Amino acid sequence: MKKIVLLGFIFLGIHQTYAQQNVKVIGDAHLDSLVQRNIELNQAANGIQGYRIQIFFGSDRRAANEARTKFLQLYPETEAYLVYQQPNFKVRVGDFRNQLEAQAMFRGLLTQFETVFIVPDKINLPKL
């Protein structure tokens, strides 16, 4: 009985291996061109729409740089951006594709900084 079960598993494994090697994808060539066009547009735009966490907003450049430095000491692997929109400075951190990705860091930053918001922003493309 054990030999029959073993033979069954071997046959199943051979069948799955054979089936995986002979997969043929049939698709419209226009779909491939649309995907490629989307990739090229995103690369030309130097980013995609996503979210960042804003940890500072104010007119004091020194305070903005201090907030950025403090963040980089806490999270050295995450990018921090100093943005100037007259007359205010903003410090925004991270490159999140959706709000859910930003939530984990957002909770940790609530105790470290006075004002913390998740804001929509153009983000850098994720590194592959």
LUMVORO-841650 format. One record per residue: x negated, y negated, z of N, C-alpha, C, CB in turn; residue number from 1. Coordinates in steps of 0.001 Angstrom, whole numbers. Glycine has a CB too. Layout:
REM residues N
<<X,Y,Z>,<X,Y,Z>,<X,Y,Z>,<X,Y,Z>,NUM>
...
***
This chain:
REM residues 128
<<-836,1200,0>,<0,0,0>,<-875,-1256,0>,<948,-2,1224>,1>
<<-2001,-1190,768>,<-2896,-2345,821>,<-3527,-2611,-535>,<-3985,-2131,1870>,2>
<<-3804,-1553,-1299>,<-4411,-1714,-2618>,<-3450,-2397,-3580>,<-4842,-358,-3178>,3>
<<-2164,-2077,-3469>,<-1163,-2687,-4348>,<-1037,-4177,-4039>,<211,-1984,-4190>,4>
<<-1010,-4524,-2752>,<-916,-5936,-2359>,<-2159,-6680,-2816>,<-736,-6076,-824>,5>
<<-3336,-6063,-2647>,<-4589,-6671,-3070>,<-4609,-6883,-4578>,<-5773,-5806,-2642>,6>
<<-4155,-5890,-5340>,<-4070,-6015,-6798>,<-3106,-7142,-7192>,<-3614,-4678,-7428>,7>
<<-2021,-7256,-6452>,<-1056,-8331,-6727>,<-1685,-9698,-6542>,<168,-8199,-5820>,8>
<<-2444,-9878,-5465>,<-3114,-11165,-5216>,<-4172,-11449,-6282>,<-3763,-11173,-3818>,9>
<<-4908,-10444,-6691>,<-5918,-10620,-7732>,<-5248,-11028,-9040>,<-6741,-9322,-7925>,10>
<<-4163,-10334,-9413>,<-3442,-10674,-10636>,<-2897,-12096,-10568>,<-2300,-9682,-10878>,11>
<<-2355,-12475,-9420>,<-1818,-13836,-9241>,<-2927,-14862,-9392>,<-1140,-13985,-7858>,12>
<<-4089,-14598,-8813>,<-5220,-15512,-8931>,<-5709,-15658,-10354>,<-6346,-15049,-8063>,13>
<<-5792,-14543,-11087>,<-6218,-14578,-12486>,<-5202,-15335,-13317>,<-6408,-13153,-13039>,14>
<<-3929,-15098,-13079>,<-2875,-15777,-13826>,<-2935,-17290,-13589>,<-1492,-15225,-13425>,15>
<<-3119,-17717,-12326>,<-3178,-19151,-12021>,<-4407,-19785,-12657>,<-3191,-19383,-10500>,16>
<<-5552,-19106,-12618>,<-6764,-19623,-13232>,<-6579,-19777,-14736>,<-7950,-18705,-12932>,17>
<<-5992,-18771,-15374>,<-5760,-18825,-16811>,<-4795,-19958,-17148>,<-5212,-17479,-17323>,18>
<<-3735,-20113,-16360>,<-2734,-21153,-16624>,<-3356,-22534,-16468>,<-1521,-21002,-15674>,19>
<<-4259,-22714,-15516>,<-4873,-24016,-15293>,<-5818,-24389,-16424>,<-5618,-24025,-13970>,20>
<<-6421,-23445,-17068>,<-7360,-23733,-18136>,<-6662,-24066,-19446>,<-8284,-22564,-18335>,21>
<<-5409,-23708,-19591>,<-4714,-23908,-20847>,<-3598,-24941,-20736>,<-4154,-22601,-21331>,22>
<<-3792,-25949,-19937>,<-2788,-27001,-19813>,<-2978,-27991,-20946>,<-2881,-27712,-18433>,23>
<<-1914,-28269,-21661>,<-1968,-29229,-22756>,<-1001,-30365,-22438>,<-1619,-28554,-24125>,24>
<<-1541,-31572,-22418>,<-721,-32741,-22110>,<-298,-33384,-23420>,<-1491,-33760,-21208>,25>
<<1006,-33534,-23573>,<1543,-34155,-24778>,<2119,-35496,-24359>,<2630,-33247,-25478>,26>
<<1583,-36545,-24935>,<2052,-37876,-24572>,<1998,-38809,-25768>,<1222,-38443,-23424>,27>
<<2707,-39891,-25652>,<2749,-40883,-26706>,<1461,-41709,-26675>,<3994,-41791,-26557>,28>
<<869,-41960,-27800>,<-369,-42744,-27884>,<-139,-44176,-27430>,<-919,-42730,-29315>,29>
<<1089,-44661,-27581>,<1409,-46022,-27144>,<1292,-46153,-25626>,<2825,-46411,-27599>,30>
<<1614,-45099,-24912>,<1495,-45120,-23454>,<40,-45292,-23034>,<2073,-43833,-22847>,31>
<<-857,-44574,-23682>,<-2290,-44720,-23385>,<-2767,-46135,-23669>,<-3116,-43719,-24203>,32>
<<-2307,-46725,-24756>,<-2740,-48082,-25095>,<-2196,-49095,-24092>,<-2286,-48451,-26515>,33>
<<-981,-48877,-23580>,<-427,-49779,-22568>,<-1200,-49685,-21257>,<1049,-49464,-22326>,34>
<<-1571,-48487,-20866>,<-2364,-48313,-19648>,<-3714,-49008,-19805>,<-2563,-46809,-19329>,35>
<<-4362,-48825,-20937>,<-5656,-49455,-21192>,<-5527,-50975,-21202>,<-6239,-48965,-22524>,36>
<<-4460,-51482,-21773>,<-4236,-52928,-21813>,<-4067,-53488,-20404>,<-3001,-53260,-22668>,37>
<<-3330,-52765,-19550>,<-3141,-53194,-18172>,<-4477,-53239,-17423>,<-2160,-52259,-17456>,38>
<<-5322,-52245,-17638>,<-6649,-52211,-17015>,<-7471,-53417,-17461>,<-7387,-50896,-17368>,39>
<<-7463,-53698,-18750>,<-8240,-54818,-19287>,<-7735,-56160,-18762>,<-8193,-54808,-20812>,40>
<<-6416,-56333,-18653>,<-5855,-57575,-18117>,<-6247,-57783,-16668>,<-4340,-57571,-18243>,41>
<<-6210,-56714,-15867>,<-6602,-56818,-14461>,<-8074,-57172,-14319>,<-6311,-55512,-13730>,42>
<<-8924,-56604,-15163>,<-10343,-56911,-15096>,<-10607,-58342,-15549>,<-11142,-55926,-15950>,43>
<<-9894,-58810,-16567>,<-10072,-60179,-17054>,<-9588,-61201,-16033>,<-9329,-60373,-18375>,44>
<<-8588,-60833,-15247>,<-8032,-61761,-14252>,<-8882,-61807,-12988>,<-6600,-61362,-13895>,45>
<<-9938,-61007,-12930>,<-10813,-60945,-11752>,<-10043,-60635,-10482>,<-11559,-62252,-11583>,46>
<<-9084,-59761,-10572>,<-8344,-59357,-9383>,<-6917,-58991,-9710>,<-8365,-60456,-8354>,47>
<<-6212,-58579,-8671>,<-4804,-58217,-8795>,<-4040,-58845,-7640>,<-4617,-56669,-8813>,48>
<<-2738,-58900,-7773>,<-1919,-59421,-6676>,<-1923,-58425,-5524>,<-465,-59702,-7149>,49>
<<-2134,-58933,-4338>,<-2157,-58097,-3153>,<-1957,-58957,-1920>,<-3472,-57311,-3062>,50>
<<-2590,-58555,-826>,<-2416,-59265,441>,<-3752,-59415,1155>,<-1410,-58529,1343>,51>
<<-3858,-60498,1911>,<-4981,-60724,2817>,<-4406,-61153,4158>,<-5979,-61802,2250>,52>
<<-5262,-61123,5162>,<-4857,-61574,6493>,<-5518,-62916,6743>,<-5245,-60533,7603>,53>
<<-4717,-63921,7031>,<-5236,-65258,7314>,<-5469,-65382,8810>,<-4260,-66366,6810>,54>
<<-6722,-65704,9198>,<-7069,-65778,10620>,<-7384,-67198,11078>,<-8253,-64884,10906>,55>
<<-7448,-68152,10129>,<-7709,-69537,10504>,<-7054,-70462,9499>,<-9224,-69815,10591>,56>
<<-6538,-71580,10005>,<-5982,-72632,9167>,<-6202,-73954,9894>,<-4456,-72387,8863>,57>
<<-6934,-74870,9264>,<-7173,-76167,9887>,<-8122,-77010,9064>,<-7723,-75989,11286>,58>
<<-8342,-78253,9522>,<-9172,-79188,8761>,<-10626,-79211,9226>,<-8594,-80575,8858>,59>
<<-10971,-78464,10257>,<-12327,-78446,10800>,<-13145,-77335,10150>,<-12296,-78263,12329>,60>
<<-14106,-77736,9327>,<-14928,-76753,8610>,<-15777,-75921,9574>,<-15836,-77462,7594>,61>
<<-16298,-76566,10601>,<-17122,-75854,11578>,<-16318,-74748,12265>,<-17680,-76835,12626>,62>
<<-15101,-75046,12660>,<-14246,-74052,13309>,<-13893,-72917,12345>,<-12964,-74715,13838>,63>
<<-13709,-73258,11079>,<-13409,-72238,10075>,<-14600,-71292,9913>,<-13053,-72894,8718>,64>
<<-15809,-71844,9851>,<-17006,-71004,9737>,<-17210,-70151,10983>,<-18242,-71872,9493>,65>
<<-16879,-70687,12158>,<-16988,-69911,13396>,<-16016,-68729,13384>,<-16716,-70811,14620>,66>
<<-14794,-68966,12906>,<-13797,-67884,12823>,<-14268,-66811,11843>,<-12410,-68441,12385>,67>
<<-14823,-67236,10729>,<-15327,-66286,9724>,<-16480,-65468,10299>,<-15788,-67032,8444>,68>
<<-17414,-66132,10990>,<-18555,-65439,11592>,<-18098,-64453,12658>,<-19534,-66447,12197>,69>
<<-17149,-64863,13482>,<-16621,-63978,14525>,<-15998,-62731,13903>,<-15579,-64719,15392>,70>
<<-15223,-62937,12826>,<-14602,-61795,12155>,<-15656,-60848,11589>,<-13673,-62275,11034>,71>
<<-16668,-61405,10924>,<-17698,-60567,10312>,<-18500,-59792,11351>,<-18634,-61418,9477>,72>
<<-18608,-60328,12559>,<-19272,-59580,13630>,<-18410,-58405,14086>,<-19581,-60506,14822>,73>
<<-17088,-58590,14088>,<-16175,-57525,14493>,<-15989,-56473,13396>,<-14827,-58117,14873>,74>
<<-15921,-56923,12149>,<-15647,-56044,11010>,<-16664,-56324,9888>,<-14182,-56248,10493>,75>
<<-17899,-55891,10036>,<-18919,-56214,9027>,<-18671,-55571,7655>,<-20269,-55783,9532>,76>
<<-17867,-54529,7586>,<-17622,-53855,6315>,<-16481,-54481,5511>,<-17321,-52403,6565>,77>
<<-15794,-55467,6089>,<-14644,-56095,5434>,<-15013,-57506,4984>,<-13417,-56130,6387>,78>
<<-14600,-57851,3777>,<-14890,-59174,3226>,<-14078,-60264,3935>,<-14597,-59194,1720>,79>
<<-14699,-61439,4074>,<-14027,-62611,4648>,<-14234,-63777,3686>,<-14579,-62954,6093>,80>
<<-13167,-64504,3395>,<-13206,-65559,2394>,<-12846,-66902,3031>,<-12248,-65236,1230>,81>
<<-13673,-67907,2780>,<-13393,-69272,3225>,<-12811,-70021,2039>,<-14685,-69987,3778>,82>
<<-11585,-70489,2182>,<-10866,-71157,1099>,<-10597,-72593,1514>,<-9534,-70417,757>,83>
<<-10852,-73532,612>,<-10548,-74941,884>,<-9435,-75399,-40>,<-11808,-75835,706>,84>
<<-8324,-75808,572>,<-7223,-76423,-161>,<-6965,-77742,537>,<-5923,-75501,-200>,85>
<<-7352,-78804,-107>,<-7363,-80124,489>,<-6083,-80416,1247>,<-7579,-81166,-568>,86>
<<-6144,-80820,2481>,<-7294,-81153,3333>,<-7657,-80036,4315>,<-7005,-82425,4104>,87>
<<-7223,-78809,4079>,<-7405,-77743,5063>,<-8311,-76620,4580>,<-6075,-77175,5440>,88>
<<-8923,-75969,5565>,<-9699,-74762,5337>,<-8877,-73565,5801>,<-11069,-74823,6077>,89>
<<-9018,-72461,5064>,<-8355,-71211,5437>,<-9407,-70116,5433>,<-7168,-70865,4462>,90>
<<-9325,-69234,6412>,<-10170,-68049,6411>,<-9240,-66864,6225>,<-11025,-67925,7737>,91>
<<-9457,-66143,5127>,<-8646,-64967,4813>,<-9567,-63759,4703>,<-7834,-65173,3492>,92>
<<-9079,-62629,5172>,<-9925,-61439,5233>,<-9240,-60242,4572>,<-10274,-61108,6690>,93>
<<-10079,-59350,4030>,<-9584,-58100,3476>,<-9083,-58211,2051>,<-8501,-57577,4329>,94>
<<-8912,-57070,1435>,<-8337,-56927,98>,<-7371,-55753,156>,<-9451,-56709,-1005>,95>
<<-6112,-56043,468>,<-5114,-54994,674>,<-4128,-54991,-491>,<-4368,-55195,2023>,96>
<<-3856,-53807,-1024>,<-2931,-53700,-2159>,<-1475,-53853,-1756>,<-3117,-52375,-2848>,97>
<<-1142,-53550,-499>,<232,-53728,-31>,<212,-54104,1452>,<1075,-52431,-263>,98>
<<1362,-54524,1968>,<1435,-54985,3350>,<1156,-53864,4341>,<2796,-55586,3627>,99>
<<1521,-52656,3997>,<1305,-51526,4891>,<-180,-51309,5161>,<1922,-50260,4303>,100>
<<-1021,-51457,4131>,<-2459,-51331,4319>,<-2988,-52410,5261>,<-3177,-51408,2974>,101>
<<-2406,-53610,5192>,<-2871,-54730,6013>,<-2429,-54604,7473>,<-2360,-56042,5437>,102>
<<-1360,-53875,7736>,<-802,-53797,9090>,<-1786,-53271,10131>,<415,-52921,9080>,103>
<<-2580,-52273,9800>,<-3503,-51678,10775>,<-4509,-52704,11267>,<-4237,-50477,10163>,104>
<<-5120,-53445,10353>,<-6085,-54469,10764>,<-5379,-55644,11429>,<-6900,-54959,9555>,105>
<<-4194,-55977,10945>,<-3421,-57089,11492>,<-3212,-56919,12998>,<-2066,-57202,10776>,106>
<<-2813,-55719,13421>,<-2573,-55466,14853>,<-3835,-55670,15675>,<-2046,-54044,15063>,107>
<<-4979,-55240,15142>,<-6237,-55409,15857>,<-6676,-56860,15962>,<-7308,-54615,15187>,108>
<<-6315,-57671,14977>,<-6730,-59072,14966>,<-5852,-59968,15832>,<-6726,-59587,13558>,109>
<<-4662,-59512,16187>,<-3751,-60335,16996>,<-4372,-60754,18326>,<-2457,-59577,17257>,110>
<<-5179,-59900,18915>,<-5788,-60223,20211>,<-7089,-61003,20058>,<-6047,-58948,20998>,111>
<<-7644,-61060,18855>,<-8945,-61698,18637>,<-8841,-63149,18162>,<-9734,-60903,17632>,112>
<<-7748,-63500,17483>,<-7602,-64835,16893>,<-6249,-65430,17259>,<-7762,-64775,15358>,113>
<<-6192,-66769,17273>,<-4970,-67465,17694>,<-3829,-67309,16694>,<-5260,-68937,17899>,114>
<<-4120,-67548,15429>,<-3071,-67462,14404>,<-3466,-66394,13385>,<-2848,-68848,13700>,115>
<<-2629,-65397,13237>,<-2901,-64288,12313>,<-1633,-64037,11496>,<-3347,-62982,13088>,116>
<<-1784,-64094,10158>,<-657,-63878,9258>,<-1087,-62986,8098>,<-106,-65225,8733>,117>
<<-175,-62178,7604>,<-395,-61452,6355>,<177,-62326,5251>,<276,-60008,6371>,118>
<<-662,-62641,4258>,<-247,-63552,3201>,<-500,-62930,1831>,<-985,-64894,3325>,119>
<<379,-63202,854>,<114,-62727,-506>,<-1044,-63524,-1099>,<1385,-62850,-1401>,120>
<<-1897,-62849,-1852>,<-3071,-63503,-2428>,<-3602,-62643,-3566>,<-4173,-63739,-1350>,121>
<<-4392,-63234,-4433>,<-5072,-62459,-5462>,<-6270,-61810,-4792>,<-5503,-63354,-6693>,122>
<<-6384,-60492,-4931>,<-7445,-59748,-4256>,<-8423,-59186,-5279>,<-6854,-58613,-3396>,123>
<<-9597,-58840,-4796>,<-10583,-58187,-5648>,<-10133,-56755,-5937>,<-11988,-58200,-4983>,124>
<<-10501,-56255,-7089>,<-10155,-54874,-7429>,<-10842,-53923,-6457>,<-10559,-54545,-8892>,125>
<<-10150,-52877,-6031>,<-10764,-51921,-5105>,<-11961,-51228,-5737>,<-9740,-50881,-4654>,126>
<<-12972,-50966,-4919>,<-14162,-50276,-5412>,<-13862,-48793,-5499>,<-15392,-50539,-4496>,127>
<<-14221,-48203,-6620>,<-13963,-46774,-6827>,<-15194,-45971,-6546>,<-13481,-46502,-8242>,128>
***
